[in-house]
Amino acid sequence: MLGPVRIEDVSRRYGRRWALIHVDVEIRPGEAWMLLGHNGSGKSTLIGCLSTALRVHEGRITMGGRELWEHRQDLRGRIAVLGHKPHLYDDLSAAENLSVWAGLGGLEADIPGLLRRVGLDPERRDPVRMFSAGMRRRAALARMLLKQPELVLLDEPFTALDPAGRELLVGVVRSLRDAGATIVMATHLPQAARAVCEHALILEQGRPIYTGSVDGLPQDLAFE
């Protein structure tokens, strides 16, 4: 197992502007956290640091006691990310996309089963550039599932999904959590994330202003 994720007094800047300021939290294996805040609060930056796409400038992040950036080549194989961009090959079908990604990662996968799991027809042969935004989101979710990840990072995962798609996403993320994966979900929809997450971290201009149980959050909490 991956072990705890420790974000230890982490700060990160872009030029002179600090996007994260002294963020400190421990995420235990199998926990699900929602990461909340207004646009520009630092949510995507923290997801980027956890995914190893970005390096922290102060503090450190460890996974299972190993410094994330130092061991990023090894740890990346245990992390899956669903971000703003779907990272799909537009001229390939959904099945062909998964086949390519599986080959690049040296992964064996039940591609038809993964596509059915996210509500896509595995027999569909048209390129994903012909898909709706919601269907592309589903294909990206299937790509994420190729890894059987231990740490799942979701950056605004409900974007472009209709109510049925949101319900499907929640079901998939719940199944990953129930299988032991650690979940971090950046979202401006805390009510939707409550179906999966039991812990919350709220950022305001890069600073943590709340860390704890979702039970301590107002029911009508909203971020535009």
N, C-alpha and C positions, 0 to 999 in steps of 0.2 A: 504493500500500500504506500501511497505517496507520503503520508505523515502530515502533520500540521503545516499550514501556510502562515508564516509570521511576517507581517509588514511592520518593520521596526523603525519608527521615527523617520519615515520616508518623505523626502521632498524632491520635487522635479520642476525644472524651469524650462521655458522657451525664451532664449535670449535673456532679457532682464526680468521677464514676467514669471513669477512662480505659479505653476499650475497645481501643484500639490505642496502642502506645508505641514510638516510634522504629523503625518498620518501614522497611526500606531494601532494595530489590531491583530488578533490571533484568530485564525479560522481553523477549526478542528476538522479532521477527516469526516466526510459525510455530511457536514453542515451545509445549509443553503442560506446565502446572504443576498439581500437586495441592496444595491448601491444607488442612493437617491441624491437628487440635487437638481437645481435649475441648469439650463444650458450654460456651459462654460464653468461649471463648478469643479471640474476635474475628474468626472466619472470615467470618461473615455481614456484619459491619461493614465488613470490607475489600472484600467483593464489592459492598456498597452504595456505597462510595466510588468503586470502579472503574466502577460503572454510572451514576454522577452522581446517584444517589438521595440520597446523603449527601455533605456537604462536610467536608473535613479541617479540623482546627483548628490543626495545626502541620505544617510540611513542605508538599510538593506532589506531585501526580501529573501526569505529562506523557505524551502520546501523540504520537509522531512529532515531538517537540520542542514541542508545543503544550500549554499548561496546560489540564488537563482541565475544571476547573470554569468557567474563563473562556470556553472554547469549547464548552461542553456542548451547546448547541443544535445545532451542526453535527456534533459527534462522536457524539451519541446515535444518529444514523442508521446508524452503522457498528458499533454494539455490540448484541449480542443477549443476553438474560438468560433463564435458566430457573431460577426461584426456588422458594420454598416454596409460593407461591400460583400456581395455573395461569393466572389472569387470563383466564377464559373467560366468555362470556355463557351462563348456565345454560339459558336457554330456546331457544337456537339449536342446530342440529346442528353437528357438527364442521366440515363444509364451509361452513356459513353463518358460523361463527366466523372461519374463515380469510378468507372473502370480506370480512367487515367490517373485520378488521385490515389486510388488503391495501389496502382503500379508504382507511382512515384514514392509512396510510403512503404512499399514492400508489404502491403497488407492483404490478407485474405478476407473476403466479405461476401455476404449474401446480398448482392446488389438488388435483385428484384424484391427481396424481403425488406430491405432498407427503404426502397421507394414506396412500397405499400405502407410501411410504417408511418411515413409522412404524408400519406394521402395522394401519392402520384402513381400513375399507371406505368408499370415497368415496360410495357410494350410500346409506349408512345415514342415515336422516332423523330418528331420535329425538333429542331434546335431550340435551345433554351432562350435564345433571343426572341422567339415567338411567344414565350410564356408571359403571363401577367406578373406584376411585381410580387403578388402573394405566392404564385407558383414558384417563382425564382427563389423566394425565401424558403419555401419548403425543400427545394433542391439543395440549397445551401445547408439546411438542417440535416439532410441525409448525408451530405459530405462530412459534416462534423461528426456524425455517428460512426463513420468508418473506423475511427481510432479506438473505440471502446475506452474513452478517456477517463482519467482519474480526477482531473481538474477541468471543469467546464466553465468557460467565460462567455457570457452573453451580453452584448452591447446593444441595448434597445431592441430586444428580440421580437417584440410585438409589432414593430413597424411593418406596414403593408399587409398585415394579416387581418382577415375578416374574423368575426366571432368564432366561426368554426375552426379557423386556422389557429386562433389564440388558444382555444380549448385543446386542440391537438398538440400544440407546442407545450402547454402546461403538462399534458399527459406524458409526453416524451421526457421532459426534464424531471418530472416526478420519478419516472422509471429509472433514470440515471442516478438520481439521488438515492432511491431505494436499493440500487445495486452497489452503493458505497461511494459514488462520485461526490466530490466537493463542488458546490455550485456558487458562482458569483454572478449576479445578474444586475447590470446597470440599466435602470429604467426610470421613466418619469410617470409610470403607471403603478404606484404602490398597491392599489387595490387588486390589480391582476397578478402582481408578483406574490401577494399574500397566499395564493393557492399553492405556492412552492416553498417560499422562504420563511424561515422562523427567526432570522436575525436581520438587522438593518444597520447600515452605515450611511449617515447623511453628511454630504460635503457642501460647504458654502465658501465659494471663492477659494477652493483648494484646501480649506481647513475642515477637519472633522468636527461636527457640532452635535452629533448623536451617534452612540455606538451601543447597541443592545438588542433586546427582544423586540419583535414587531408588535408585541402586546402593549408596548409603551408608546406606540405611535397613534396619533389621532386617526379615527376612522375616515375622516374627510380630508386627510392630507393630500395635497396635489402639487405638482410641479409643471409649469407650462414651459 
